[in-house]
Amino acid sequence: MKMKKFVLGMVAVAALVTLAACGSKKEASDTNSWKTIEKDKKVTIGLDDTFVPMGFKDDDGKIVGFDVDLAKAVFKEYGIEAKFQPIDWSMKENELDNGTIDLIWNGYTVTKSREKKVLFSDPYAQNEQVLVTKKDSGITDAKGMKGKVLGAQEGSSGYEDFNNQAAVLKDNVKDNDATLYASFNEAMIDLENNRIDGLLIDKVYADYYLKQANKIDNFNIFNVGYKNEDFAVGARKGDKELVSKINSAFKKLQDSGQYAEISKKWFGEELTLPKD
């Protein structure tokens, strides 16, 4: 009888813990964070700190990049300090839901599956998924990857495209899948050392990384057929006011010319905000 009561008690405790966890998650998803952010004068932004030139650690260990400068400029409009928190990119939405971070902002591509999980800001930049191969490999198109080993970043929009549009690349590569990496840095090292034959990657990363390393002439960079994509900021579903503030600041920075200045600094050209 005592054992039966003990078991029933444990079941009740487990149920309460589950309900509490569900309630906490719902609260994190539904709560309007803007008032707290405005009061505390700080916002925490989650990023992959190896994603050049969007957000990464420089030689001195300082987090810098296009997204970093843009986020700082956005929140400066409201007298708020932007803090940057390196995260496991494959767990980004979990970090957002758990309240560890307030925003995902680091070359975060708008996709249909992500729209179900987060509230996106207006797009602030465009990108495309490209395949990078070594010049001496002779691989210059998707057909050239037949039976070859492909690399991709875990949790990336590129890997999502790879799986959702199998006829473009997936059906060609070895084992019909990709070797997954936590960061593009690791993947590039394996590509250079012939451990993979091609890397599916964001064009902004490939261009910047290879130019900075003076290796741009040693690699092929080409589009295999995926559509261009938009970068936007990801927030919790309940944070409509926060997203509205970000969108308003984007327009102000565009009108003042500050957005163009930031883009020229990191991309070498004055970009404009993508049109709806």
C-alpha positions as CSV (number, residue, x, y, z in Angstrom):
1,M,0.0,0.0,0.0
2,K,2.8,2.4,0.9
3,M,4.5,1.6,-2.4
4,K,1.3,2.4,-4.3
5,K,1.0,5.7,-2.5
6,F,4.6,6.5,-3.3
7,V,4.1,5.7,-7.0
8,L,1.0,7.8,-7.2
9,G,2.8,10.6,-5.5
10,M,5.6,10.5,-7.9
11,V,3.2,10.6,-10.9
12,A,1.5,13.6,-9.4
13,V,4.9,15.4,-9.0
14,A,5.9,14.5,-12.5
15,A,2.6,15.9,-13.8
16,L,3.1,19.2,-11.9
17,V,6.6,19.5,-13.2
18,T,5.4,18.9,-16.8
19,L,2.6,21.5,-16.4
20,A,5.1,24.0,-14.9
21,A,7.4,23.5,-17.8
22,C,4.7,23.9,-20.4
23,G,3.5,27.0,-18.6
24,S,7.0,28.5,-18.6
25,K,7.4,27.8,-22.3
26,K,4.1,29.3,-23.2
27,E,5.0,32.4,-21.1
28,A,8.3,32.8,-22.9
29,S,6.6,32.5,-26.3
30,D,3.7,34.8,-25.5
31,T,5.1,37.5,-23.3
32,N,5.8,41.0,-24.7
33,S,9.5,41.6,-23.8
34,W,9.8,45.2,-25.0
35,K,8.8,46.8,-21.7
36,T,11.4,44.8,-19.8
37,I,14.1,45.5,-22.5
38,E,13.2,49.2,-22.4
39,K,13.4,49.3,-18.6
40,D,16.7,47.3,-18.3
41,K,18.2,49.2,-21.2
42,K,19.7,46.0,-22.7
43,V,18.8,43.2,-25.1
44,T,20.5,39.9,-25.6
45,I,21.1,38.7,-29.1
46,G,22.0,35.1,-30.0
47,L,24.5,34.4,-32.7
48,D,26.9,31.9,-34.2
49,D,30.2,33.7,-33.5
50,T,32.0,32.1,-36.4
51,F,29.7,33.4,-39.2
52,V,31.8,36.0,-41.1
53,P,31.1,38.7,-41.9
54,M,27.7,38.8,-40.1
55,G,28.8,38.1,-36.5
56,F,32.2,36.6,-35.5
57,K,35.1,37.0,-33.1
58,D,38.0,39.0,-34.4
59,D,41.7,38.3,-33.6
60,D,41.3,40.0,-30.2
61,G,38.2,37.9,-29.3
62,K,35.8,40.8,-29.8
63,I,32.4,40.0,-31.4
64,V,32.2,42.1,-34.6
65,G,30.4,42.0,-37.9
66,F,27.7,43.5,-40.2
67,D,24.8,42.2,-38.0
68,V,26.6,43.3,-34.8
69,D,27.0,46.9,-36.1
70,L,23.4,46.9,-37.5
71,A,22.0,45.7,-34.2
72,K,23.9,48.2,-32.2
73,A,22.7,51.0,-34.5
74,V,19.1,49.8,-34.2
75,F,19.0,49.7,-30.4
76,K,21.0,52.9,-30.1
77,E,17.9,54.6,-31.5
78,Y,16.2,53.6,-28.2
79,G,19.1,54.1,-25.8
80,I,19.4,50.3,-25.4
81,E,22.6,48.3,-25.2
82,A,22.8,45.2,-27.5
83,K,24.6,42.3,-25.9
84,F,25.7,39.3,-28.0
85,Q,25.5,35.7,-26.8
86,P,27.2,32.9,-28.7
87,I,24.9,29.9,-29.1
88,D,24.8,26.5,-30.7
89,W,23.2,27.4,-34.0
90,S,21.3,24.1,-34.2
91,M,19.6,25.0,-30.9
92,K,18.8,28.7,-31.7
93,E,15.0,28.5,-31.5
94,N,15.2,26.6,-28.2
95,E,17.4,29.3,-26.8
96,L,14.9,31.9,-27.8
97,D,11.9,29.9,-26.4
98,N,13.8,29.3,-23.1
99,G,14.4,33.1,-22.7
100,T,18.2,32.7,-22.8
101,I,18.2,35.2,-25.6
102,D,15.8,37.9,-26.8
103,L,16.5,37.7,-30.5
104,I,18.2,35.5,-33.1
105,W,20.2,37.9,-35.3
106,N,23.1,36.4,-37.4
107,G,22.4,35.8,-41.0
108,Y,19.1,34.1,-40.0
109,T,17.2,33.2,-43.1
110,V,13.5,33.4,-43.4
111,T,12.0,30.0,-44.2
112,K,8.5,28.5,-43.9
113,S,9.5,26.1,-41.2
114,R,11.1,28.9,-39.1
115,E,8.0,31.1,-39.6
116,K,6.1,28.6,-37.6
117,K,8.5,28.9,-34.7
118,V,9.4,32.6,-34.6
119,L,8.2,36.1,-35.5
120,F,10.4,37.6,-38.1
121,S,11.3,41.3,-38.6
122,D,11.3,42.9,-42.1
123,P,14.2,41.5,-44.2
124,Y,17.3,43.6,-43.9
125,A,19.7,41.8,-46.4
126,Q,19.6,39.2,-49.1
127,N,21.8,36.1,-49.6
128,E,22.0,32.9,-51.7
129,Q,23.1,29.4,-51.0
130,V,26.2,28.4,-53.1
131,L,28.4,25.4,-53.5
132,V,32.1,25.9,-52.9
133,T,34.6,23.4,-54.4
134,K,38.3,23.4,-54.9
135,K,39.5,24.6,-58.4
136,D,41.5,21.4,-58.9
137,S,38.5,19.2,-58.2
138,G,37.0,20.1,-61.6
139,I,33.5,20.3,-59.9
140,T,31.7,23.4,-61.3
141,D,28.0,22.3,-61.1
142,A,25.6,20.1,-59.1
143,K,26.1,17.2,-61.5
144,G,29.8,17.2,-60.7
145,M,28.9,16.2,-57.1
146,K,27.6,12.8,-58.3
147,G,28.8,10.3,-55.7
148,K,30.9,13.0,-54.0
149,V,30.9,14.0,-50.3
150,L,29.1,17.2,-49.4
151,G,29.4,19.3,-46.3
152,A,26.8,21.6,-44.7
153,Q,26.2,23.4,-41.4
154,E,23.8,21.7,-39.0
155,G,20.6,23.7,-38.6
156,S,21.4,26.0,-41.6
157,S,18.9,27.1,-44.2
158,G,21.2,25.6,-46.8
159,Y,20.8,22.1,-45.2
160,E,17.0,22.7,-45.1
161,D,17.0,23.5,-48.8
162,F,19.1,20.5,-49.4
163,N,16.5,18.2,-47.8
164,N,13.4,20.0,-49.1
165,Q,14.6,20.2,-52.8
166,A,16.3,16.8,-53.2
167,A,16.4,16.9,-57.0
168,V,18.8,19.9,-56.9
169,L,21.7,18.3,-55.0
170,K,20.7,15.6,-52.5
171,D,20.0,12.9,-55.1
172,N,23.5,13.4,-56.5
173,V,25.8,13.3,-53.5
174,K,27.2,10.3,-51.7
175,D,24.7,8.6,-49.3
176,N,22.2,11.2,-50.3
177,D,23.1,13.3,-47.3
178,A,25.7,15.8,-46.1
179,T,28.4,15.7,-43.5
180,L,27.2,18.2,-40.9
181,Y,29.3,20.7,-39.0
182,A,28.7,23.0,-36.0
183,S,30.3,25.9,-37.9
184,F,31.4,26.8,-41.4
185,N,34.9,27.3,-40.2
186,E,35.3,23.6,-39.5
187,A,33.7,22.7,-42.8
188,M,36.1,25.0,-44.7
189,I,39.1,23.3,-43.1
190,D,37.8,19.9,-44.2
191,L,37.1,21.2,-47.7
192,E,40.7,22.5,-48.0
193,N,42.0,19.2,-46.7
194,N,39.9,17.1,-49.2
195,R,37.8,15.4,-46.5
196,I,34.7,16.7,-48.3
197,D,34.4,17.5,-52.0
198,G,31.9,20.4,-51.8
199,L,30.4,22.7,-49.2
200,L,26.9,24.1,-49.3
201,I,27.3,27.5,-47.7
202,D,26.0,31.1,-47.5
203,K,27.5,33.2,-50.3
204,V,28.2,36.1,-47.9
205,Y,30.3,33.8,-45.8
206,A,32.1,32.2,-48.7
207,D,33.0,35.5,-50.4
208,Y,34.2,37.1,-47.2
209,Y,36.1,34.1,-45.8
210,L,38.0,33.3,-49.0
211,K,38.9,36.9,-49.8
212,Q,40.2,37.5,-46.2
213,A,42.3,34.4,-46.5
214,N,43.5,35.3,-49.9
215,K,42.3,32.0,-51.3
216,I,39.4,33.2,-53.5
217,D,41.3,32.1,-56.7
218,N,41.7,28.5,-55.3
219,F,38.0,27.8,-55.2
220,N,34.8,27.7,-57.3
221,I,31.7,29.4,-55.9
222,F,28.5,28.8,-57.8
223,N,24.8,28.6,-57.4
224,V,23.3,25.2,-57.8
225,G,19.7,26.3,-58.2
226,Y,18.3,27.4,-54.8
227,K,16.3,30.6,-54.7
228,N,17.8,33.7,-53.2
229,E,16.8,34.2,-49.5
230,D,16.2,37.0,-47.0
231,F,18.0,37.6,-43.8
232,A,15.7,38.8,-40.9
233,V,15.7,39.0,-37.1
234,G,13.9,36.3,-35.3
235,A,11.9,37.0,-32.1
236,R,9.4,35.1,-30.0
237,K,5.8,35.1,-31.4
238,G,4.5,37.4,-28.6
239,D,7.2,40.1,-29.2
240,K,5.3,42.1,-31.8
241,E,6.2,45.4,-30.2
242,L,9.9,44.5,-30.2
243,V,9.8,43.6,-33.8
244,S,7.9,46.7,-34.7
245,K,10.6,48.8,-33.0
246,I,13.3,47.0,-35.0
247,N,11.4,47.6,-38.3
248,S,11.0,51.3,-37.5
249,A,14.7,51.6,-36.8
250,F,15.6,49.9,-40.0
251,K,13.8,52.6,-41.9
252,K,15.4,55.4,-40.0
253,L,18.9,53.9,-40.6
254,Q,18.1,53.6,-44.3
255,D,16.9,57.2,-44.6
256,S,19.9,58.5,-42.7
257,G,22.4,56.6,-44.8
258,Q,23.8,54.7,-41.8
259,Y,22.6,51.4,-43.2
260,A,24.6,52.1,-46.4
261,E,27.7,53.0,-44.3
262,I,27.5,49.8,-42.3
263,S,27.1,47.7,-45.5
264,K,30.0,49.4,-47.3
265,K,32.2,48.7,-44.3
266,W,31.5,44.9,-44.4
267,F,30.6,44.2,-48.1
268,G,32.5,47.0,-49.9
269,E,29.3,48.4,-51.4
270,E,26.4,50.5,-50.2
271,L,23.4,48.2,-50.0
272,T,19.8,49.2,-49.6
273,L,17.1,47.4,-47.6
274,P,15.3,44.7,-49.6
275,K,11.9,45.8,-50.9
276,D,8.8,43.9,-49.8
